[in-house]
Amino acid sequence: MTTRSVSRVPYPGIIRVAHSPDADDAFMFWAMATGKIDTGGRRYVHELADIETLNRRALSGELEVTAVSLHAYAYLADRYALLAHGASIGDRYGPRLVAREAVPGEDARSALAGRLVAVPGELTTAFLALRLYQPAVRHVVVPFDQIEDFVAAGKADAGLLIHEGQLTYGDRGLHLWADLGEWWYQETNLPLPLGGNVVRRDLGEELMRAIARDLKASIEYGLAHRAEALRHAQGFSRGLDTARTDEFVGMYVNAYTVDYGTKGRRAVAELLDRARAAGLLPGHVDLAFVAADS
């Protein structure tokens, strides 16, 4: 994969922050977006888009801060650093492979070979994990919120679900073939890092650290005011009831979200190293984390 050349845009005084319009991102950015925390003179403007769109926009270096897939970060490390806060990491759970029929036999991995899988984007970490799990799949890109219907209609043999679809596939009569977060844990004894937030390097160390502090403070404020933050997140939950919204937020806003920590950082390195060794990435990735206390 090649990336486009980037003309650096001077920091204009307004920091554009882009993230997915789903419940976990809404929860973690709630305090920052609604003025619940003091951000000094830093003004944040929030933009919402699906994660594959954000991955593609980040390739151009357009945004000061954006959520991206950890897979996409392999192509962005020259211009973006990873913020140590705001990660979506699945601890023995993650993207789920589902189909209309139950797994034929007991070995879903073998059964998947040669089958057509609907995926939410080629730069998503879910797709990278799928290719590590079973390289011999065929795939078609489908908007993440249409994959369940796509599979139920028989347009693909299986679907790779992210976001709320991980909880709702059973409502469509679909069957679980594999949870890639559990598979990854069995392979590595590590959680599966899926998405993170990145900050453009040309903003400079001082501003990057200030942004890291604001993001961490926003996450911590949301956790400390969980009920209020959940009410806000409910508006982004695409049909989940309150209990399922709470469950979904609990899955992806956790201790790793406050800070990757040693284990979370190791998980990112392991994922990218394994992908590179499998020929799925172009080379070694420079993992630079910007932390609130760095």
Number of C-alpha atoms within 10 A of each C-alpha: 5 7 11 8 9 11 9 14 12 9 13 7 10 12 17 16 20 26 22 21 18 23 27 28 23 24 26 30 24 22 22 23 16 9 11 13 15 12 17 8 8 14 13 19 12 15 14 17 14 19 25 21 15 23 25 15 15 26 21 16 23 17 21 24 26 29 30 31 25 27 27 23 29 20 21 23 18 13 18 26 22 29 29 29 29 30 30 25 26 24 20 17 20 28 25 25 26 30 23 21 14 13 17 11 8 10 11 16 16 13 15 22 13 14 14 18 26 28 25 26 22 16 22 22 24 29 22 23 23 21 16 17 18 16 16 16 16 17 21 14 14 17 13 21 16 14 26 28 14 17 22 20 11 11 15 21 21 29 34 29 27 21 21 22 21 20 16 16 23 13 10 12 14 21 18 20 24 22 18 23 24 21 18 24 17 12 10 13 13 21 25 29 29 25 24 23 25 34 26 24 20 16 17 11 12 10 15 24 20 18 23 26 20 22 26 24 23 28 26 17 20 23 19 11 12 14 12 13 22 24 15 15 24 23 15 19 23 15 12 19 11 14 9 16 25 20 14 20 23 12 16 26 23 19 15 23 21 20 19 25 14 9 12 22 17 14 22 21 17 16 23 22 17 14 21 16 12 12 10 16 19 13 14 13 17 14 16 14 18 22 20 19 9 11
